[in-house]
Amino acid sequence: MGISSLKLLKYVLFFFNLIFWLCGCCILGFGIYLLIHNNFGVLFHNLPSLTLGNVLVIVGSIIMVVAFLGCMGSIKENKCLLMSFFVLLLIILLAEVTLAILLFVYEQKLQCCGVNGTSDWMGSPPASCPSDPQVKGCYVKAKLWFHSNFLYIGIITICVCVIQVLGMSFALTLNCQIDKTSQVLGL
């Protein structure tokens, strides 16, 4: 890879991380707005401090920090910042996969009970089940919800994963090319 390719890669990585940093700023600002105006209540009754504003502030801050590392690491050609950017993206990707699995396994907001219904339990159903005796099973509810939102879920998931993997690939490539360029130039 030549020096011109290295510069192109450097500026592409910088530009996309700058866009993500600006998006993180917007998400953070919107989260602060929601915290100030307190328009929305808690997301889960079990976690009263987990409001939409708090979640947006946390997500916006994480996006800003990761994008800042990507921006500065690419424009300054700093190997430490690039590797930090790569590791944080990898951790975020693993956390997203874990969260997706946990949400799939522990979803109870569908107002469902058991796989097939309340008949799945010998005695009385657990307290997490809705009190309605005619409640449907979680398999049917989750399947209907998934099928009705399949296209959107797939598009968002694929886009996020592709962007993260590209960012990780660009960071590693730029990191390796910094070493090679330094050796060629005798630095």
Residue, then its C-alpha position, 0 to 999 in steps of 0.5 A: m500500500g503506497i503513501s497515497s493509499l495510506k493518506l486516503l485511508k487516514y482521511v476516510l477513517f477520520f471523516f467517518n469518525l467525525i460524522f459519528w462524533l457529531c452524531g454522538c454529540c446530537i444523541l448526548g444533547f437530546g439525552i440531556y434535553l430529555l433529562i432536563h424536561n423529564n418527558f419520559g418515565v423509566l424504561f423498566h420498573n425494576l430499574p428506576s434510574l434507567t430513563l430514556g434520557n440516561v440511556l441516551v446520555i450514556v450512548g452518546s458519550i460512548i459514541m463520542v469517546v470512541a469516535f474521538l479516538g478514531c479521529m485523533g488516531s487516524i489524523k495523527e497516525n497514533k498507533c496507541l489511539l488506533m488500537s484503543f479505537f479497535v479494542l473499544l469497537l470490538i468490545i462494543l460489538l461483543a456487547e451488542v451480540t450479548l445484549a441481543i441474545l439476552l433480549f431474545v432470551y429474557e423478553q417479557k414485555l410481550q405480555c406473554c407467558g411460557v413458550n406455549g402459554t400458562s399450560d407450560w407450568m404444572g402448578s401456578p405460573p411464575a410471577s413474571c407472567p401476566s395475570d390474564p389467564q388467556v395470555k398467549g405463549c412467548y414463542v407466538k408473540a415473539k415470532l409475530w413481533f419478529h416477522s412484523n419488524f424483520l426487515y427493519i431489524g435486519i437492515i439496522t443490524i447489518c448496517v451497524c455490524v458492517i460499519q463497526v467491522l469496517g472501522m475495525s478493519f480500517a484501524l488495523t490496516l492503518n496501524c499496520q501501514i504506519d509501521k511499514t511507512s515508518q520503516v520505508l522512510g527510515l523513521 
